[in-house]
Amino acid sequence: MKCKICRDRAVISLPQHNLALCEEHFLARHARIVLDTVKKFRMFGPDDRVAVAVSGGKDSLGLLQILVAEGVSAFGVFIDLGLGEFQAMVNRAVEGFAIRFNAEVVRYSLAEHHGRSLPELVAGRKGQMPCSFCGTLKRYLMNRVALENGATVLATGHNLNDETAVLLANALRWDTPYLARQNIVLASTHPKLLRKVKPLAFLTEKETGAYALLRGIGFVRESCPYSQGARSLWFKRVMAEMEAHSPGTKLRFYKQFLRFRAEHLAREAEAAMRECESCGFPTTNPVCAFCRIVGEGQRP
Amino acid sequence: MKCKICRDRAVISLPQHNLALCEEHFLARHARIVLDTVKKFRMFGPDDRVAVAVSGGKDSLGLLQILVAEGVSAFGVFIDLGLGEFQAMVNRAVEGFAIRFNAEVVRYSLAEHHGRSLPELVAGRKGQMPCSFCGTLKRYLMNRVALENGATVLATGHNLNDETAVLLANALRWDTPYLARQNIVLASTHPKLLRKVKPLAFLTEKETGAYALLRGIGFVRESCPYSQGARSLWFKRVMAEMEAHSPGTKLRFYKQFLRFRAEHLAREAEAAMRECESCGFPTTNPVCAFCRIVGEGQRP
């Protein structure tokens, strides 16, 4: 297998693009796609300060590395939920990355700021799984910590596999509100809610994984020990099967959806935002989900 | 496995409904679902004369049997494309059905009325497959023959497997015109175009197959020797896999689509209909696809 550009030994083949590339040309192409996506969807410009929601995995660290290397004013936001041994491993990976790639990463500890780690929060509630809180906590904290550190936009590492798995699940239910809310750029609907952007949305896990490996990023390969993820993994498997049968399915599914959404679903009414009575951050309820979970909105 | 209603021996299990039924209760339920679907979607009423597009398979013959048994003014329309041995087998099955169930079936032969069978039509065109013409020919003739025999509505035997396979293919491309055109009732957009209805759309192949077998309908199990069908079979397989993983997926996918379509796609502009210069039947072109294929619109 030879690089389509220079005929050197290829390190990756991308059947959906009928393409094989050597390390140099793959790395260059990968960064270029990220930056083209940023530009095409006007995700951010030279005046923006970009927070990257960092998990310690290949996607978010790879994204932060690309933005930093490109001279974008970008920093990582990293939420420490206190998930025991796994957390320690993630923390080491993120710290190592920050030093190696000269990247600013803001670490925010749930336990230090709100008294209890995620496992401690969950322990007090019968029949609740950590995962059901994790998403809510991280979404809230990523936005808040990014904002409080001067970010004007929040970038996440969602890749094409993530996006199409969610899209398939939503499409199978033809769930209008969920479909309307899925987008490569989520506009800010409140001054305290950052615009969210997904610069990796056109790149597969295979591509983001290869990029991080080839760049020497020491990312965490293990999944969270609490992770259920079965449902999303199942949809990823179905998408992978369709992709194998017909390369390009995922990319077409997602790109065509963005067009369809803009045409037919963009006008779906957004829920009216108010400010949480406890923390002042945007919510659709009197007290936001974060404050309800950490118990900060329940004081009389 | 026992019948959920009478505790007799069950002959079929329907995991998507968490249901097992004996022969008697399965047959009764099956016919009731068909008639409920007809009623709910106002497919036809007592003043209608219903043509059923008959292929010789389990779905269309089962549907015609139910309507005839229910006293609906229904008849079969059956297109003989002249497909050799396979056609002879289909013709025998349809004739046998008509006698056994006292059903009126109008047979229309392509060769007798238009000079050439489908294989003969295809033989004159290099690189063309019979399948690419078959759909066009049958759609045209079913409508025309039904109309000329006094039908006010045309019912087809599309089942849930057929509908969801097409829907998945269309959804993966987010193909608005195709999605907008897929419905359980296709309204007439021209006086010479019958309303099309799909009374079996909520029933799986397993159900329509079991119904036909238990009713003693001698349907054709073989597929057409020309049938490519690989693409639609592939989508059926993917849907079957998702259904096995999560029973009820197909039914939810289709039912929710109908709601979504009504809400977001119903207003998609229909192509303007005109009358074919050759046959006078509705088309979007000066000469309709049928006349172009059989060569009746090409005379100077």
Boltz contact constraints between the chains, C-beta under 6 A:
constraints:
  - contact:
      token1: [A, 171]
      token2: [B, 171]
      max_distance: 6.0
  - contact:
      token1: [A, 172]
      token2: [B, 253]
      max_distance: 6.0
  - contact:
      token1: [A, 173]
      token2: [B, 256]
      max_distance: 6.0
  - contact:
      token1: [A, 174]
      token2: [B, 256]
      max_distance: 6.0
  - contact:
      token1: [A, 174]
      token2: [B, 257]
      max_distance: 6.0
  - contact:
      token1: [A, 174]
      token2: [B, 260]
      max_distance: 6.0
  - contact:
      token1: [A, 253]
      token2: [B, 172]
      max_distance: 6.0
  - contact:
      token1: [A, 256]
      token2: [B, 173]
      max_distance: 6.0
  - contact:
      token1: [A, 256]
      token2: [B, 174]
      max_distance: 6.0
  - contact:
      token1: [A, 257]
      token2: [B, 174]
      max_distance: 6.0
  - contact:
      token1: [A, 260]
      token2: [B, 174]
      max_distance: 6.0
  - contact:
      token1: [A, 264]
      token2: [B, 264]
      max_distance: 6.0
